[in-house]
């Protein structure tokens, strides 16, 4: 068992908020400007020095990922694996499928609909140097109520609240999470939320409770692409950057 950092991309779910676009394909295969959405998180991990990736997918179009990405060689990957999440059990439920792939190594997890501008290599290198625990990337946004909202005190995260009606701050957890092998034990202790899902916020709050949660503020633009508004925003941001 080596002590390298592996990558996990979560690209399951049914993408119901983007219906009818998602009635014929997986959300993560929709275009963001001139490339399929899934290309962006793969490139983000490759640019951070990660060569070993697991793609967790689901729904009726899972086979399309294999046709599109193949062995991952064109991205410079040494290895890409695929696994399948049944239904919509939440981010933590999808992540638990990565336990065998992780094989005791640290992992960098990125949601398949996250589009970022800058490299995360500096943050991944910091995480690789951590003795234990987790590291998340946070960002100030205009609509924090859509996300897990971060409360900070004296330079530490003291709490994350999932989709609060009245957010206490404008800082949210982006869909980029870094965990040691303990994450899989934590997931096994989780109970489903009111939404019937295993919440990644509960995982992060457990690392906070253990005083093993670190964070960095993500630089450059960031957006998810899970709604029509954010899908349009992602296309516009990437188009502008590509033309600059």
Residue frames as qw, qx, qy, qz and C-alpha x, y, z in Angstrom:
[[0.000, 0.888, 0.460, 0.000, 0.00, 0.00, 0.00],
 [0.436, 0.274, -0.006, 0.857, 1.59, 3.26, -1.13],
 [0.155, -0.622, -0.455, 0.618, 1.00, 6.61, 0.59],
 [0.128, 0.132, 0.396, 0.900, 0.03, 8.50, -2.55],
 [0.346, 0.370, 0.365, -0.781, -3.02, 10.70, -2.92],
 [0.199, 0.283, 0.853, 0.391, -5.78, 9.32, -5.15],
 [0.249, 0.075, -0.069, -0.963, -8.67, 11.17, -6.79],
 [0.165, 0.417, 0.891, -0.078, -12.41, 10.46, -6.64],
 [0.206, -0.006, -0.242, -0.948, -14.96, 12.19, -8.89],
 [0.272, 0.357, 0.812, -0.373, -18.61, 11.91, -7.87],
 [0.243, 0.172, -0.420, -0.857, -20.79, 12.04, -10.98],
 [0.011, -0.323, -0.946, -0.009, -23.88, 10.08, -9.98],
 [0.217, 0.443, 0.394, -0.775, -27.37, 11.36, -9.19],
 [0.420, 0.530, 0.719, 0.161, -30.25, 11.90, -11.57],
 [0.191, -0.047, 0.208, 0.958, -29.83, 15.65, -12.21],
 [0.079, 0.650, 0.755, 0.012, -33.57, 16.27, -11.76],
 [0.052, -0.771, -0.177, 0.610, -33.08, 20.05, -11.44],
 [0.005, 0.463, -0.508, -0.727, -31.84, 20.11, -15.03],
 [0.395, 0.378, 0.830, 0.106, -34.76, 18.19, -16.54],
 [0.945, 0.235, 0.176, -0.146, -35.51, 17.84, -19.49],
 [0.310, 0.752, -0.580, -0.045, -31.80, 18.10, -20.44],
 [0.185, -0.407, 0.873, -0.196, -31.08, 15.15, -18.16],
 [0.836, 0.156, 0.333, -0.407, -33.88, 13.00, -19.54],
 [0.857, 0.500, -0.124, -0.023, -31.49, 11.89, -22.31],
 [0.650, 0.407, -0.453, 0.454, -28.06, 12.04, -20.68],
 [0.629, -0.482, -0.384, 0.474, -26.21, 12.27, -17.37],
 [0.091, -0.986, -0.087, 0.111, -25.84, 15.85, -16.08],
 [0.485, -0.667, 0.385, 0.414, -22.04, 15.52, -16.04],
 [0.558, 0.142, 0.614, 0.539, -21.97, 14.87, -19.80],
 [0.236, 0.915, 0.326, -0.028, -23.69, 18.17, -20.63],
 [0.599, 0.442, -0.008, 0.668, -21.43, 20.74, -22.31],
 [0.309, -0.839, -0.094, 0.439, -19.63, 23.52, -20.45],
 [0.152, 0.780, -0.339, -0.504, -18.61, 25.79, -23.34],
 [0.579, 0.544, -0.523, -0.310, -16.48, 23.52, -25.58],
 [0.275, 0.240, -0.920, 0.139, -16.07, 20.35, -23.46],
 [0.648, -0.448, -0.582, -0.202, -18.25, 17.89, -21.54],
 [0.458, -0.794, 0.132, -0.378, -18.69, 18.92, -17.88],
 [0.930, -0.348, 0.056, 0.105, -16.82, 15.85, -16.61],
 [0.706, 0.454, -0.143, 0.524, -13.59, 16.97, -18.35],
 [0.033, -0.811, 0.197, -0.550, -13.18, 19.87, -15.91],
 [0.703, -0.621, 0.285, -0.198, -12.94, 17.95, -12.60],
 [0.953, 0.072, 0.078, 0.282, -10.68, 15.36, -14.26],
 [0.506, 0.635, -0.118, 0.572, -8.36, 18.13, -15.46],
 [0.337, -0.816, 0.211, -0.419, -8.44, 19.77, -12.00],
 [0.875, -0.416, 0.245, 0.013, -7.17, 16.54, -10.41],
 [0.851, 0.310, 0.070, 0.418, -4.58, 15.90, -13.14],
 [0.241, 0.791, -0.136, 0.546, -3.27, 19.47, -12.80],
 [0.530, -0.736, 0.287, -0.309, -2.90, 18.83, -9.05],
 [0.089, 0.551, -0.828, 0.050, -0.60, 15.88, -9.79],
 [0.670, -0.035, 0.652, -0.353, -3.14, 13.07, -9.28],
 [0.276, 0.361, -0.744, -0.491, -2.79, 10.21, -11.76],
 [0.156, -0.145, -0.977, 0.025, -5.12, 7.60, -10.27],
 [0.380, -0.022, 0.105, -0.919, -8.86, 8.39, -10.38],
 [0.099, 0.331, 0.936, -0.064, -12.13, 6.64, -9.55],
 [0.297, -0.098, -0.236, -0.920, -15.29, 7.91, -11.25],
 [0.179, 0.303, 0.861, -0.367, -18.52, 7.19, -9.38],
 [0.284, -0.002, -0.381, -0.880, -21.50, 7.44, -11.70],
 [0.311, 0.277, 0.823, -0.386, -25.13, 6.36, -11.81],
 [0.504, 0.513, 0.080, -0.690, -28.42, 6.63, -13.68],
 [0.849, 0.375, 0.363, -0.087, -29.21, 5.22, -17.11],
 [0.567, 0.806, -0.152, 0.076, -26.25, 6.71, -18.99],
 [0.606, -0.674, 0.389, 0.164, -23.32, 5.37, -16.98],
 [0.824, 0.126, 0.415, 0.363, -21.92, 3.51, -20.00],
 [0.409, 0.877, 0.100, 0.231, -21.51, 6.81, -21.85],
 [0.326, -0.879, 0.340, 0.071, -18.66, 7.80, -19.48],
 [0.738, -0.229, 0.562, 0.295, -16.66, 4.75, -20.53],
 [0.635, 0.585, 0.391, 0.319, -17.24, 5.53, -24.21],
 [0.121, 0.978, -0.011, 0.169, -16.18, 9.15, -23.69],
 [0.307, -0.850, 0.423, -0.069, -13.23, 8.74, -21.32],
 [0.841, 0.316, -0.435, 0.063, -11.94, 5.24, -22.03],
 [0.807, -0.159, -0.365, 0.437, -8.73, 4.53, -20.13],
 [0.300, -0.929, -0.093, 0.195, -8.12, 8.20, -19.33],
 [0.731, -0.069, 0.208, 0.646, -4.80, 8.19, -21.20],
 [0.320, 0.656, 0.261, 0.632, -5.62, 11.38, -23.14],
 [0.336, -0.909, -0.044, -0.244, -5.73, 13.24, -19.82],
 [0.270, 0.609, -0.631, 0.396, -2.38, 11.83, -18.74],
 [0.744, -0.429, 0.305, -0.411, -3.93, 9.46, -16.22],
 [0.018, 0.360, -0.933, -0.003, -2.14, 6.27, -15.25],
 [0.106, -0.235, -0.965, 0.044, -5.39, 4.66, -14.22],
 [0.437, -0.111, 0.062, -0.890, -9.12, 5.38, -14.21],
 [0.026, -0.198, -0.974, 0.108, -11.70, 3.14, -12.58],
 [0.421, -0.262, -0.268, -0.826, -15.48, 3.28, -12.74],
 [0.049, -0.217, -0.919, 0.325, -18.12, 2.30, -10.19],
 [0.263, -0.429, -0.550, -0.667, -21.90, 2.63, -10.05],
 [0.126, 0.066, 0.601, -0.787, -24.12, 4.27, -7.43],
 [0.114, -0.478, -0.827, -0.275, -27.71, 3.03, -7.36],
 [0.214, -0.834, -0.508, -0.012, -30.32, 5.75, -6.79],
 [0.146, 0.718, -0.144, 0.666, -29.59, 9.04, -5.04],
 [0.727, -0.499, -0.427, 0.201, -28.26, 8.31, -1.57],
 [0.259, -0.959, 0.074, 0.085, -26.22, 11.48, -1.21],
 [0.355, 0.794, -0.477, 0.125, -22.59, 12.46, -1.57],
 [0.351, -0.532, 0.732, -0.240, -21.37, 10.43, 1.41],
 [0.864, 0.124, 0.443, -0.204, -23.25, 7.37, 0.12],
 [0.736, 0.662, -0.138, 0.033, -21.45, 7.72, -3.23],
 [0.076, 0.784, -0.581, 0.202, -18.11, 8.23, -1.52],
 [0.694, -0.370, 0.584, -0.200, -18.34, 5.00, 0.48],
 [0.920, 0.373, 0.118, -0.030, -18.07, 3.13, -2.85],
 [0.436, 0.787, -0.387, 0.200, -14.46, 4.37, -3.06],
 [0.649, -0.653, 0.375, -0.108, -13.18, 2.49, -0.01],
 [0.913, 0.000, 0.323, 0.250, -11.53, -0.40, -1.90],
 [0.565, 0.720, 0.040, 0.401, -10.11, 1.99, -4.50],
 [0.162, -0.911, 0.262, -0.273, -8.61, 4.23, -1.80],
 [0.889, 0.054, -0.384, 0.242, -6.92, 1.21, -0.20],
 [0.657, -0.553, -0.224, 0.462, -5.87, 3.19, 2.88],
 [0.427, 0.165, 0.128, 0.880, -4.51, 6.13, 0.88],
 [0.080, 0.514, 0.258, -0.814, -5.55, 9.77, 1.23],
 [0.336, 0.506, 0.692, 0.389, -8.14, 10.90, -1.30],
 [0.086, 0.261, -0.021, -0.961, -9.13, 14.15, -2.98],
 [0.260, 0.524, 0.811, 0.004, -12.85, 14.14, -3.77],
 [0.092, 0.228, -0.153, -0.957, -14.41, 16.52, -6.29],
 [0.535, 0.498, 0.572, -0.373, -18.04, 16.77, -7.32],
 [0.525, 0.212, 0.637, 0.523, -18.46, 16.21, -11.05],
 [0.199, 0.830, 0.429, 0.296, -20.34, 19.48, -11.61],
 [0.371, -0.825, -0.008, 0.426, -17.72, 21.75, -10.02],
 [0.613, 0.635, 0.096, 0.460, -15.98, 24.17, -12.37],
 [0.489, -0.760, 0.004, 0.428, -12.89, 25.99, -11.06],
 [0.405, 0.904, -0.132, 0.027, -10.53, 28.52, -12.56],
 [0.020, 0.787, -0.597, 0.154, -7.24, 28.05, -10.69],
 [0.643, 0.176, -0.737, 0.115, -5.09, 25.03, -9.90],
 [0.718, -0.626, 0.043, -0.302, -5.65, 23.32, -6.54],
 [0.799, 0.247, -0.455, 0.307, -2.15, 21.76, -6.53],
 [0.078, 0.499, -0.501, 0.703, -0.89, 23.93, -3.65],
 [0.652, -0.343, 0.258, -0.625, -3.79, 22.80, -1.47],
 [0.972, 0.036, -0.203, -0.114, -3.43, 19.13, -2.43],
 [0.585, 0.398, -0.522, 0.476, 0.30, 19.30, -1.63],
 [0.247, -0.468, 0.457, -0.715, -0.53, 20.79, 1.79],
 [0.868, -0.184, 0.080, -0.454, -3.01, 18.00, 2.39],
 [0.879, 0.237, -0.396, 0.120, -0.46, 15.35, 1.32],
 [0.344, 0.419, -0.561, 0.626, 1.86, 16.76, 4.00],
 [0.583, -0.481, 0.183, -0.629, -0.80, 16.59, 6.73],
 [0.090, -0.254, 0.932, -0.243, -0.31, 13.86, 9.31],
 [0.064, 0.366, 0.927, -0.051, -4.03, 13.08, 9.47],
 [0.184, 0.567, 0.431, -0.677, -7.52, 14.50, 9.07],
 [0.439, 0.661, 0.570, 0.212, -9.33, 16.42, 6.35],
 [0.151, -0.343, 0.126, 0.919, -8.96, 19.60, 4.32],
 [0.366, 0.693, 0.620, 0.051, -11.75, 21.42, 2.49],
 [0.249, 0.100, 0.232, 0.935, -11.77, 24.35, 0.11],
 [0.049, 0.716, 0.590, -0.370, -14.17, 27.17, 0.95],
 [0.232, 0.279, 0.382, 0.850, -15.38, 30.17, -1.05],
 [0.157, 0.419, 0.359, -0.819, -17.35, 33.38, -0.50],
 [0.090, 0.314, 0.777, 0.537, -20.53, 33.28, -2.63],
 [0.264, -0.147, -0.023, -0.953, -23.62, 35.47, -3.15],
 [0.758, -0.193, -0.257, -0.568, -26.07, 32.58, -2.53],
 [0.026, 0.383, -0.867, 0.317, -24.72, 30.65, 0.49],
 [0.666, -0.036, 0.450, -0.593, -28.15, 29.24, 1.38],
 [0.841, 0.341, -0.283, -0.310, -27.74, 26.75, -1.50],
 [0.635, 0.393, -0.620, 0.239, -24.71, 25.08, 0.10],
 [0.739, -0.445, -0.386, 0.327, -23.03, 23.94, 3.30],
 [0.023, 0.906, -0.079, 0.414, -22.28, 27.21, 5.15],
 [0.705, 0.048, -0.448, 0.548, -19.04, 27.53, 7.12],
 [0.372, -0.915, -0.032, -0.153, -18.75, 29.23, 10.52],
 [0.657, 0.346, -0.366, 0.562, -15.23, 30.37, 11.41],
 [0.487, -0.868, 0.003, -0.097, -13.78, 31.35, 14.76],
 [0.395, -0.770, 0.469, 0.176, -10.15, 32.37, 15.38],
 [0.234, 0.590, -0.691, -0.346, -9.04, 30.89, 12.08],
 [0.124, -0.040, 0.991, 0.000, -10.72, 27.53, 12.57],
 [0.501, -0.222, -0.529, -0.648, -13.94, 26.05, 11.22],
 [0.249, -0.125, 0.737, -0.616, -16.28, 25.46, 14.16],
 [0.527, 0.344, 0.703, -0.332, -19.38, 24.30, 12.30],
 [0.095, 0.053, -0.644, -0.758, -20.88, 23.61, 8.86],
 [0.465, 0.355, 0.580, -0.567, -24.65, 23.96, 8.39],
 [0.266, 0.176, 0.809, 0.493, -26.31, 22.37, 5.36],
 [0.028, -0.466, -0.558, -0.686, -28.48, 24.77, 3.29],
 [0.136, -0.447, -0.596, 0.653, -29.52, 27.10, 6.15],
 [0.154, 0.822, 0.514, 0.190, -32.45, 29.47, 5.51],
 [0.077, -0.989, 0.081, -0.099, -30.50, 32.27, 7.23],
 [0.825, 0.214, -0.252, 0.459, -26.76, 31.72, 6.62],
 [0.515, -0.794, -0.067, 0.314, -24.46, 33.05, 9.36],
 [0.289, -0.576, 0.422, 0.637, -21.65, 33.74, 6.85],
 [0.629, 0.647, -0.155, -0.403, -21.12, 34.00, 3.07],
 [0.058, 0.528, -0.837, -0.129, -18.49, 31.23, 3.11],
 [0.922, 0.060, 0.088, -0.372, -19.51, 27.84, 1.77],
 [0.592, -0.297, 0.719, 0.209, -17.91, 24.45, 1.28],
 [0.498, 0.498, -0.478, -0.526, -17.10, 23.95, -2.38],
 [0.974, 0.039, 0.046, -0.218, -17.41, 20.44, -3.77],
 [0.609, 0.503, -0.548, 0.274, -13.72, 19.70, -3.17],
 [0.728, -0.607, 0.209, -0.238, -12.94, 17.58, -0.11],
 [0.498, 0.486, -0.692, 0.191, -9.70, 15.89, 1.01],
 [0.802, -0.466, 0.138, -0.348, -9.81, 13.01, 3.50],
 [0.037, -0.448, 0.889, -0.087, -7.58, 10.48, 5.19],
 [0.360, -0.043, -0.906, -0.218, -8.65, 6.82, 5.36],
 [0.060, 0.201, 0.748, -0.630, -10.75, 7.50, 8.47],
 [0.403, 0.123, -0.139, -0.896, -13.51, 8.94, 6.27],
 [0.549, -0.052, -0.734, -0.397, -14.90, 5.49, 5.49],
 [0.298, -0.243, -0.818, 0.428, -15.28, 4.63, 9.18],
 [0.145, 0.233, 0.280, -0.920, -17.08, 7.95, 9.71],
 [0.466, 0.048, -0.454, -0.758, -19.48, 7.28, 6.81],
 [0.461, -0.157, -0.871, -0.065, -20.44, 3.92, 8.36],
 [0.151, -0.313, -0.681, 0.645, -21.66, 5.74, 11.49],
 [0.187, 0.043, -0.109, -0.975, -23.93, 8.18, 9.60],
 [0.312, 0.480, 0.778, -0.258, -27.71, 8.15, 9.72],
 [0.232, 0.486, 0.549, 0.639, -29.75, 9.40, 6.72],
 [0.022, 0.109, 0.187, -0.976, -30.86, 13.04, 6.92],
 [0.463, 0.456, 0.458, -0.606, -34.43, 14.31, 6.49],
 [0.498, 0.560, -0.367, -0.551, -33.75, 14.17, 2.74],
 [0.977, 0.042, 0.181, -0.107, -33.04, 10.44, 3.10],
 [0.679, 0.620, -0.298, 0.256, -29.38, 10.96, 2.19],
 [0.762, -0.399, -0.094, 0.501, -26.02, 10.41, 3.87],
 [0.144, 0.986, 0.034, 0.074, -24.76, 14.00, 4.07],
 [0.693, 0.329, -0.230, 0.599, -21.15, 14.99, 3.43],
 [0.161, -0.731, 0.177, -0.639, -21.74, 17.86, 5.89],
 [0.837, -0.510, 0.067, -0.184, -22.08, 15.27, 8.67],
 [0.891, 0.107, -0.098, 0.429, -18.72, 13.78, 7.64],
 [0.342, 0.585, -0.161, 0.718, -17.08, 17.22, 7.72],
 [0.451, -0.712, 0.116, -0.526, -18.62, 18.10, 11.09],
 [0.941, -0.326, -0.042, 0.085, -17.19, 14.88, 12.56],
 [0.704, 0.272, -0.133, 0.643, -13.68, 15.91, 11.43],
 [0.063, -0.700, 0.109, -0.703, -14.36, 19.33, 13.02],
 [0.764, -0.589, 0.001, -0.264, -15.39, 17.60, 16.26],
 [0.932, -0.126, -0.031, 0.337, -12.13, 15.63, 16.18],
 [0.163, -0.903, 0.209, 0.339, -10.23, 18.92, 15.61],
 [0.578, -0.154, 0.635, 0.489, -8.79, 17.45, 12.40],
 [0.467, 0.746, 0.451, 0.150, -10.39, 19.77, 9.84],
 [0.321, -0.402, 0.203, 0.833, -8.20, 22.19, 7.88],
 [0.460, 0.767, 0.447, -0.032, -9.25, 24.58, 5.15],
 [0.316, -0.173, 0.290, 0.887, -8.07, 26.92, 2.42],
 [0.395, 0.683, 0.239, -0.566, -9.95, 29.62, 0.53],
 [0.663, 0.325, 0.558, 0.378, -10.26, 28.66, -3.14],
 [0.091, -0.522, 0.196, 0.825, -8.84, 31.28, -5.51],
 [0.090, 0.054, -0.665, -0.739, -10.33, 32.36, -8.84],
 [0.635, -0.065, -0.102, -0.763, -13.87, 31.60, -9.93],
 [0.062, 0.018, 0.990, -0.129, -15.84, 28.58, -8.76],
 [0.623, 0.025, 0.017, -0.781, -19.34, 27.41, -9.56],
 [0.485, 0.100, 0.866, -0.067, -21.39, 24.27, -9.48],
 [0.243, 0.126, -0.559, -0.783, -23.51, 23.46, -12.54],
 [0.047, 0.214, 0.962, -0.163, -26.52, 21.81, -10.96],
 [0.283, 0.688, 0.508, -0.434, -29.22, 24.36, -11.82],
 [0.534, 0.696, 0.347, 0.332, -30.05, 26.15, -15.06],
 [0.057, -0.993, 0.086, -0.051, -28.67, 29.40, -13.58],
 [0.512, -0.668, 0.496, 0.217, -25.38, 27.86, -12.43],
 [0.754, 0.208, 0.526, 0.335, -25.03, 25.86, -15.66],
 [0.380, 0.869, 0.180, 0.261, -25.31, 29.10, -17.63],
 [0.278, -0.922, 0.267, 0.032, -22.85, 30.80, -15.24],
 [0.730, -0.321, 0.521, 0.302, -20.33, 27.97, -15.70],
 [0.665, 0.504, 0.413, 0.364, -20.58, 28.23, -19.49],
 [0.158, 0.966, 0.041, 0.201, -20.09, 32.01, -19.41],
 [0.480, -0.791, 0.358, 0.125, -17.13, 31.86, -16.98],
 [0.744, -0.118, 0.545, 0.369, -15.32, 29.20, -19.02],
 [0.548, 0.697, 0.340, 0.313, -16.09, 30.95, -22.33],
 [0.033, -0.991, 0.109, -0.072, -14.63, 34.22, -21.00],
 [0.580, -0.621, 0.484, 0.209, -11.54, 32.51, -19.65],
 [0.764, 0.176, 0.523, 0.334, -11.01, 30.56, -22.91],
 [0.437, 0.809, 0.244, 0.309, -11.27, 33.71, -25.02],
 [0.278, -0.940, 0.147, 0.129, -8.97, 35.81, -22.79]]
